[in-house]
Amino acid sequence: QVQLVESGGGLVQPGGSLRLSCAASGSIFGIFTMRWYRQAPGKQRDLLAHITSAGSENYADSVKGRFTISRDNAKNTVYLQMNSLKPEDTAVYYCNADVLTPRGTGARSYWGQGTQVTVSS
């Protein structure tokens, strides 16, 4: 079984910064692409960024230049550094990862429980 747990959310003022973490645990052979999504109340879940196992990054236009995704493969952890935060960044942030388990036939997608980020003065 594989679990993803997000942490690092909270309340921050506009212009501030937060760093989110997502740690994967369980029976893991390898982790391929890892992603960050967010979902505001009444809105769909949007993809913000992804990072491949080779370290290639991609960002949505809404966060490009402000957010940075990174990963620590030794810790099975992906990070999202969020700078210059705006009120419209307020949402629940979710981690997603494609994980290969030791006896699996292929990679499967797993989701974390989400962490709340609130940007308000």
C-alpha positions as CSV (number, residue, x, y, z in Angstrom):
1,Q,0.0,0.0,0.0
2,V,1.2,3.5,-0.8
3,Q,0.4,6.7,1.0
4,L,1.0,10.3,0.1
5,V,0.9,12.9,2.9
6,E,1.0,16.7,2.2
7,S,2.2,19.2,4.8
8,G,3.3,22.8,5.1
9,G,0.0,24.5,4.4
10,G,-1.4,27.3,6.5
11,L,-2.3,31.0,6.6
12,V,0.0,33.5,4.9
13,Q,-0.3,37.2,4.0
14,P,-0.3,38.3,0.3
15,G,3.3,38.5,-1.0
16,G,4.4,35.8,1.5
17,S,5.9,32.4,0.9
18,L,5.2,28.8,1.9
19,R,6.8,25.5,1.1
20,L,4.6,22.5,0.7
21,S,5.9,18.9,1.2
22,C,4.5,15.6,0.0
23,A,6.1,12.4,1.4
24,A,5.3,9.0,-0.1
25,S,5.6,5.9,2.0
26,G,4.7,2.2,1.8
27,S,5.8,-0.5,-0.6
28,I,7.5,1.6,-3.3
29,F,9.8,0.4,-6.1
30,G,10.0,3.7,-7.9
31,I,8.2,7.0,-8.3
32,F,7.9,8.5,-11.7
33,T,6.1,11.8,-12.4
34,M,5.0,13.7,-9.3
35,R,2.5,16.6,-9.5
36,W,0.9,19.3,-7.5
37,Y,-2.8,20.3,-8.0
38,R,-5.1,22.7,-6.3
39,Q,-8.8,23.1,-5.9
40,A,-10.7,26.1,-4.6
41,P,-14.3,25.8,-3.3
42,G,-16.7,25.4,-6.2
43,K,-14.0,25.0,-8.7
44,Q,-12.3,22.1,-10.6
45,R,-9.0,20.7,-9.5
46,D,-6.2,22.2,-11.6
47,L,-2.8,20.9,-12.4
48,L,-0.1,23.4,-11.2
49,A,3.2,21.7,-11.8
50,H,4.8,18.3,-12.5
51,I,8.3,16.9,-12.2
52,T,9.5,13.7,-13.9
53,S,11.9,11.2,-12.5
54,A,14.6,12.7,-14.6
55,G,13.9,16.1,-13.1
56,S,12.1,17.8,-16.0
57,E,9.7,20.5,-14.7
58,N,6.5,22.0,-16.1
59,Y,4.3,24.7,-14.8
60,A,0.8,26.2,-15.3
61,D,0.8,29.8,-16.5
62,S,-0.9,30.9,-13.3
63,V,2.1,29.9,-11.2
64,K,5.0,30.1,-13.6
65,G,7.8,32.3,-12.2
66,R,6.3,32.2,-8.7
67,F,6.2,28.5,-7.8
68,T,9.0,25.9,-8.0
69,I,8.6,22.1,-7.9
70,S,11.5,19.9,-6.7
71,R,12.0,16.4,-5.4
72,D,14.3,14.5,-3.1
73,N,14.3,10.9,-4.4
74,A,16.1,9.6,-1.3
75,K,13.2,10.8,0.8
76,N,10.5,10.0,-1.7
77,T,9.3,13.6,-1.3
78,V,8.2,16.3,-3.6
79,Y,8.2,20.0,-2.7
80,L,6.4,23.1,-3.9
81,Q,8.0,26.4,-3.1
82,M,5.4,29.1,-3.4
83,N,6.5,32.7,-3.5
84,S,4.7,36.0,-4.1
85,L,1.5,34.5,-2.9
86,K,-1.8,36.1,-3.9
87,P,-5.4,35.7,-2.5
88,E,-6.4,33.8,-5.6
89,D,-3.8,31.1,-4.6
90,T,-6.1,30.1,-1.7
91,A,-7.1,26.5,-2.2
92,V,-6.6,23.0,-1.0
93,Y,-3.3,21.7,-2.5
94,Y,-3.0,18.1,-3.5
95,C,0.0,15.9,-4.3
96,N,-0.2,13.2,-7.0
97,A,2.4,10.6,-8.0
98,D,2.8,7.8,-10.4
99,V,4.2,4.9,-8.3
100,L,5.5,1.5,-9.2
101,T,5.2,-1.1,-6.4
102,P,7.5,-4.1,-6.2
103,R,5.0,-6.6,-7.5
104,G,2.9,-4.3,-9.6
105,T,2.3,-4.7,-13.3
106,G,2.7,-1.0,-13.9
107,A,2.7,2.4,-12.3
108,R,-0.5,3.6,-10.6
109,S,-1.6,7.1,-9.7
110,Y,-1.9,8.0,-6.0
111,W,-3.3,11.1,-4.3
112,G,-2.6,12.8,-1.0
113,Q,-5.3,14.1,1.4
114,G,-4.6,17.7,0.6
115,T,-3.4,20.6,2.6
116,Q,-5.1,24.0,3.0
117,V,-3.3,27.2,1.8
118,T,-5.0,30.4,2.7
119,V,-3.6,33.8,1.5
120,S,-5.3,36.6,3.3
121,S,-4.4,39.9,5.0
